[in-house]
Structure formats: structure tokens, C-alpha cells
Amino acid sequence: MSRSPRLAFAVAALGIANYSVMDAVMKGMSIAHGAYSAVLWRSIGAIVLLGPIFLLRRTPLPGRQALKLHFARGVLAGSSVVLFFWGLARVTMAQGIALTFLAPLIAMFLAAAFLGERIRRAAIGGSLVASLGVLTIAAGQAQAHASTEVVLGSIAVFAASILYAGSLILLRQQAQVADPIEVALFTSLVLALVMLPGVPWFSAMPSLALWPWILGAALVGSISAVLLAWAYGHAEAQVLAPVEYTAFVWAALLGYVVFDERVSGWTVAGALLIILGCLAAIRGRVAPAPQTEAAA
């Protein structure tokens, strides 16, 4: 590995670590104030941070085609993020992150259905291995007599992975008509506009003490996105693919330190099977980063 790929790998690892910190902050906010409030106000925080950058760059306003894509992905990604953090508030961080690793595999099958891409034999074999990983995690919950809340949390995270995989398909189309700053800003803008009408029933104006956490989560997420974008611009995706799965280590560590969560052997075994299945399926081709979900 030459110096540039080595540096890119290190930068990508830092980006993943940052995302994991943001997940921990958002989990804490979701537990204390609900996933709806946490996602809504983090989206507004992202608008506050990214809006001035968009205006200072004097970027032309998006056209009709771009606006349609921004709206569609904002709704899809937003629904995914709300489900993800609702579920993450009920399961351990390690288990929640492990289930999100399914997104690249699901995206492959959705790309075949909607974009006409061919499903390779490796993708089918990898999906079977990853499915065993999900079943292993489910078996661990059954063995531990998991509560209904934990089971529902796992289902929510799994559903979030499916919706996020769909948003990846739209992201490919967005990238052809808009730059990353525009995509990130308008995704947050659409999400906030869609969620604001529900504030009287599901949320409330956050206190001043909560805003540093909101802006901090938005800032960390934005920095992570920039770091990963730089890394993927300086090394091939197949070189960087393994770094995405370091998120599981960070999730287990932060879950233990911040939330006193213990990771079961079932979760570790299930995560390893999911990672193995994903690596087998994406071998030799570019794969989307699974951990970008948390940044919406």
C-alpha cells in the first residue's frame, strides 16, 4: 500500500470513528427526548451549519430534476434515520451498527430492480452468509429472552437499513446533478420541512442547554462526511471497504463506556458473518459506504 492509500485509510478510519461518536450522541438524545426530536433538530443544526457555506459559494439553486431527487431522498433517508435512532435507543450500539452493515447488500438488489444492474453470483452467496448473521443475532435475543422493546428496536434498525439502501440508489442519481454540499443541505432541509408539522405532537423547542449537543452532532457528522469523501477520492473503494466495519468496534466501545452496554457473543458472531457476507459480495466492485446512514 503506497503512502496515499495508507493516509486515505487512516483518514477514513477517523471519519468512521467520528460517525460513531455522533451515533452515541444521537442515541443519548433519542433516549432523553425521543428519536423524532433528535433527528429533527439535528437536521436543523445541519441547515444552520451548511446553509451559509452553500450561500457563500454562490451555488446556483437546483433545477426541477434535482429538486425532485432531493425531495425523494430527503423523505426516504429521513424515514430511515428516524427508524434507525428509534431502534438504536432500544438495542445496544454494537447490535444496531451490525444490522446497518446490510445496507450495501440490499442496495445491490435494489439497483438490479430499479437500475437494471446485473446481480452477480458473489452477491447472492454473500447475502446468504449475511442473512445467517442476522439470524445469529436474532437467536441471541431469543436465548437472552429479549424484551419486546429490544425486538422492536432490532426490527426498526433492519427496516431502516432497507430504506437507507433505497436512498443510496437515489444518491447515485443525485451525484450526477448536484455537489456534496448541495446534497447534504437539501437532504436536511427536506427532512426538516417534512417533520416540522409534527412538532406540536412529537417534539418541542429544545432548551438552550441542548443546542450544543445538536450542533455538535451536526458538526461531527459533516466533518465525517468530508473526511470520507477525501479518503474515497485518494484510494480505491476496495482498499477502504474494510475500514467501514471498524464502526462495530467503536460502537461496542462507546456503548460500554457511555451506556454500560455489554456485547454478547451472539452479536459478535452475527456481526462477523454479516461483514464476511458483505465483503464477499462486494469483492472486485465499488460498494457504497454503509456507515453514512447516520449522517442522513
Protein Blocks (a to p, Z undefined) as FASTA:
>chain_A
ZZklmmmmmmmmmmmmmmmmmmmmmmmmmmmnojklmmmmmmmmmmmmmmmmmmmnopac
ddfklmmmmmmmmmmmmmmmmmmmmmmmmmcfklmmmmmmmmmmmmmmmmmmmnopacdf
klmmmmmmmmmmmmmmmmmmmmnopafklmmmmmmmmmmmmmmmmmmmmmmmmmmmccfk
lmmmmmmmmmmmmmmmmmmmmgccddfklmmmmmmmmmmmmmmmmmmmmmmmmccfklmm
mmmmmmmmmmmmmmmmmnopacdfklmmmmmmmmmmmmmmmgoiacddfklmmnZZ
